[in-house]
Amino acid sequence: MKDASPAPVYLKDYTPFSHLVDEVHLTFQLEPAKTRVISRIRFRPNPDATAAPLRLDGEGLVLLWAKIDGNPVTPEVDEAGLTCTVPDAPFTWEAEVEINPEANTALEGLYRSSGMYCTQCEAQGFRKITYYPDRPDVMSIFTVRIEGEESVLLSNGNPVASGDGWAEWHDPWPKPAYLFALVAGNLVNHPDRFTTASGREVELNIWVRPGDEGKCAFGMEALKRSMAWDEEVYGREYDLDIFNIVAVDDFNMGAMENKGLNIFNSSCVLASPETSTDANFERIEAIIAHEYFHNWTGNRITCRDWFQLCLKEGLTVYRDAQFTSDMRSAPVKRIEDVIALRARQFREDNGPLAHPVRPASFVEINNFYTATVYEKGAELIGMLKTLVGDEAYARALDLYFSRHDGDAATIEDWLKVFEDVTGRDLSQFKRWYEHAGTPRLHVTEDYEGDRYTLTFRQETPPTPGQPEKPPRVIPIALGLLGPNGDEILPTQVLEMTEAEQSFTFDGIPSRPTPSILRGFSAPVILTRPSSNSERAFLLAHDTDPFNKWEAGRALARDGLLSMITKGAAPDDLYLDAVLTMARDDSLDPAFRALALALPSQDDLAQSLHEAGHSPDPQAIWDALETLRQARAHKLQDLAPRLYAQYQVEAPYAPDAEQSGARALANAALGLITRLDGGAQAQAQFDRADNMTQQLAALANLLQAGRGETALAAFYDQWKDDRLVIDKWFSLQVLHAAPDRAADITRALTEHPDFTPRNPNRFRATLGALAQNHAGFHHASGAGYALLAQWLKTLDPINPQTTARMCTAFETWTRYDAARQDKARDALEDLLDLDGLSRDTTEMVTRILEA
């Protein structure tokens, strides 16, 4: 039978653990099906907690024996852990358990991946390794002995001893159990060294399977750049003698920041020009930086409980965005981040899965590793920095690190350092952490004499469990442009604190054009009556790169909405404006490539839904195809020039300059392909010497309907490279016509290289179906049924990946009744699965409640 619905856990019910843990000694005797874990843990009563029997978490463990101070004990064991009466004084707990890493397909706890032992303990995986208080506010010093036949035996901290078939590691920094890591395998390393600001030498290694060592150089350079940047910008120096990264094929997440032993999904660290795109390189650089930055914002200062997850993740996402902005183009990075925020987090905020950045309750914490916690959490850091200024932000961070080093902290602790540094009251800002939903910012304007007035009104729609939304503090970055395009008011930040608030500007000689929310200074939806001519003016003249891009996006979006709802022709004003923008060689090529991209199908569906229309996915797809074709004709003389001008002749480098040039050239290739039927794309495919060019050419050939031969050639070339073959699976589904998407996906799931046991391959195939908007939401319901069928297959194998994939259904209620019926049937069929995991049960139930 299906798991009974567990009771929610509430933030308000937090209490400290009954005991403190002074030190932990673990011995692992590795065997594929019968690993023994021997623990020796020194406990003492917590003076800040209520006295209670010892309660240790544990799941799927076979307890062989237990002792307290050397005396055998028989604790009460249940499915979730054990309870034992203990002395009201310090004592030593010892126990031995048996676990089965080989059978652990959930990839949580200790498991085997391609013959390698690996752990993933965040959020609650350590309880699947041994009995322990598996919560982030219990921190201790760990010493680990690993016994096994593998050539490489790794754990957290510094190596202290080793011999034939064993190794010992000691981590001197107290950490919670979710940061524990162990890796054992026959691996090879890509070594390097880093000298810290204080002159300490740190040994660096990236450990991989034999054959992958040639794909480590970029990751290593990214790591060293991250270490140097964190010293320079945040004053944070690395604190161990060694830093290890391990690449693992089977991994539910992108990577994990375990202290001194970061474990990475192979796709997030392995890279070469031949097998990785420019986007892959940038993502790898950002993820390596993210996990390294966690050493301070997450490890040295961790979160008191899982409700505070945004404390470490939001801050670290913000820090890795700063890093990428410094390494590459800051305007382009900001635009890319907002595109992702709107695509994932705004969608989440406006549906049944909406929750505050710091939720008040959860059933399964694994379901709260969301865009709201990560991306919106990062936006809150950016807003806070905008409100207090760069200098105060730097002083507050220094105070945060000094005050809370070694702590398990809370959002209140975080905000308090800013209050202490600035003297500001941040109680209203705290609402951003406590209330779900995306605020709508409505704007009206008045101009009389030389006085210009902007009036803002904020409102946030109800979200599950939160019908009323008090006003929030919103930083609004604003500039004003004169009729000739000159900036008559440089950027300034308005601080909105009321539900409705006006700001007046005197001495404005003529009616200005406002540039509102520059740099996307707050995660809100801006609503302001605006003409297409004004948008074209901003696209031509705005000095803020984000709002320049935003004007072009709005121009394209509104034209598309008219095409969908009114049968209008493509907007000539947009076509003229995009031609002017694309031919402007003073603009960053990467920016122009982004500006040539059109709003996503999902973005248009949400816009239609908010305007009171029931989105028709096929109509959206048809409108986009029509506009793309019209744009190709409009730019038919320019596109070949751009394509030729931005070919990169120098040896491949994944830097900002070359990446931007390739992005614009490939955008031009997309225009050319619509007119030449794919001849230029075939030529590029045939001569490509890097994956960016090869994959772009293949995508265009698929778009042109002549990709069959190229697909076969691509597969033959890369069939032995599992990460490239993930791309092969994904591209076919993403570029499938709506009426063919489900059939193509189904055929790919029958391919010998498809397996649901590898999260990367599953996401590349079924995840791509969910991203093919018109295909997934096809009127037949085939997309819904196919995904639900595979989620039923996956759930007993890997509940975490299954639950996350359920988000494909979160927008089901915005479509017509027939589609809703088919989506509901698919979801209810999934919910009826006997033994459905707690992770998936919670997600499907929340989605159906919409």
Stockholm file with secondary structure:
# STOCKHOLM 1.0

chainA/1-850         MKDASPAPVYLKDYTPFSHLVDEVHLTFQLEPAKTRVISRIRFRPNPDATAAPLRLDGEGLVLLWAKIDGNPVTPEVDEAGLTCTVPDAPFTWEAEVEINPEANTALEGLYRSSGMYCTQCEAQGFRKITYYPDRPDVMSIFTVRIEGEESVLLSNGNPVASGDGWAEWHDPWPKPAYLFALVAGNLVNHPDRFTTASGREVELNIWVRPGDEGKCAFGMEALKRSMAWDEEVYGREYDLDIFNIVAVDDFNMGAMENKGLNIFNSSCVLASPETSTDANFERIEAIIAHEYFHNWTGNRITCRDWFQLCLKEGLTVYRDAQFTSDMRSAPVKRIEDVIALRARQFREDNGPLAHPVRPASFVEINNFYTATVYEKGAELIGMLKTLVGDEAYARALDLYFSRHDGDAATIEDWLKVFEDVTGRDLSQFKRWYEHAGTPRLHVTEDYEGDRYTLTFRQETPPTPGQPEKPPRVIPIALGLLGPNGDEILPTQVLEMTEAEQSFTFDGIPSRPTPSILRGFSAPVILTRPSSNSERAFLLAHDTDPFNKWEAGRALARDGLLSMITKGAAPDDLYLDAVLTMARDDSLDPAFRALALALPSQDDLAQSLHEAGHSPDPQAIWDALETLRQARAHKLQDLAPRLYAQYQVEAPYAPDAEQSGARALANAALGLITRLDGGAQAQAQFDRADNMTQQLAALANLLQAGRGETALAAFYDQWKDDRLVIDKWFSLQVLHAAPDRAADITRALTEHPDFTPRNPNRFRATLGALAQNHAGFHHASGAGYALLAQWLKTLDPINPQTTARMCTAFETWTRYDAARQDKARDALEDLLDLDGLSRDTTEMVTRILEA
#=GR chainA/1-850 SS CCCCCCCCEEGGGCCCCSEEEEEEEEEEECCSSCEEEEEEEEEEECTTSCCCCEEEECSSCEEEEEEETTEECCCEEETTEEEECCCSSCEEEEEEEEECGGGCTTCCEEEEETTEEEEECTTTTGGGTSCBCCSTTCCEEEEEEEECSSSEEEESSEEEEEETTEEEEEEEEEECGGGCCEEEESCEEEEEEEECTTSCEEEEEEEECTTCGGGCHHHHHHHHHHHHHHHHHHCCCCCSSEEEEEEESSCSSSEECCTTEEEEEGGGTCCCTTTCCHHHHHHHHHHHHHHHHTTTBTTTBEESSGGGHHHHHHHHHHHHHHHHHHHSCHHHHHHHHHHHIIIIIIHHHTSTTCCCSSCSEESCGGGGCSHIIIIIHHHHHHHHHHHHCHHHHHHHHHHHHHHHTTCEECHHHHHHHHHHHHCCCCTTTTHHHHCCSCCEEEEEEEEETTEEEEEEEEECCCBTTBCCCCCCCEEEEEEEECTTSCEEEEEEEEEECSSEEEEEECCCCSCCEEEESGGGCSSCEEECCCCHHHHHHHHHHCSSHHHHHHHHHHHHHHHHHHHHHHCCCCCHHHHHHHHHHHTCTTSCHHHHHHHHSCCCHHHHHHHHHHTTCCCCHHHHHHHHHHHHHHHHHHTTTHHHHHHHHTCCCSCCCCSHHHHHHHHHHHHHHHHHHHHHTTHHHHHHHHHCCSHHHHHHHHHHHHHTTCCHHHHHHHHHHHTTCHHHHHHHHHHHHHTSCTTTHHHHHHHHHTSTTCCTTSHHHHIIIIIHHHHCHHHHTCTTCHHHHHHHHHHHHHTTTCHHHHHHHGGGGTTGGGSCHHHHHHHHHHHHHHHTSTTCCHHHHHHHHHHHTC
#=GC SS_cons         CCCCCCCCEEGGGCCCCSEEEEEEEEEEECCSSCEEEEEEEEEEECTTSCCCCEEEECSSCEEEEEEETTEECCCEEETTEEEECCCSSCEEEEEEEEECGGGCTTCCEEEEETTEEEEECTTTTGGGTSCBCCSTTCCEEEEEEEECSSSEEEESSEEEEEETTEEEEEEEEEECGGGCCEEEESCEEEEEEEECTTSCEEEEEEEECTTCGGGCHHHHHHHHHHHHHHHHHHCCCCCSSEEEEEEESSCSSSEECCTTEEEEEGGGTCCCTTTCCHHHHHHHHHHHHHHHHTTTBTTTBEESSGGGHHHHHHHHHHHHHHHHHHHSCHHHHHHHHHHHIIIIIIHHHTSTTCCCSSCSEESCGGGGCSHIIIIIHHHHHHHHHHHHCHHHHHHHHHHHHHHHTTCEECHHHHHHHHHHHHCCCCTTTTHHHHCCSCCEEEEEEEEETTEEEEEEEEECCCBTTBCCCCCCCEEEEEEEECTTSCEEEEEEEEEECSSEEEEEECCCCSCCEEEESGGGCSSCEEECCCCHHHHHHHHHHCSSHHHHHHHHHHHHHHHHHHHHHHCCCCCHHHHHHHHHHHTCTTSCHHHHHHHHSCCCHHHHHHHHHHTTCCCCHHHHHHHHHHHHHHHHHHTTTHHHHHHHHTCCCSCCCCSHHHHHHHHHHHHHHHHHHHHHTTHHHHHHHHHCCSHHHHHHHHHHHHHTTCCHHHHHHHHHHHTTCHHHHHHHHHHHHHTSCTTTHHHHHHHHHTSTTCCTTSHHHHIIIIIHHHHCHHHHTCTTCHHHHHHHHHHHHHTTTCHHHHHHHGGGGTTGGGSCHHHHHHHHHHHHHHHTSTTCCHHHHHHHHHHHTC
//
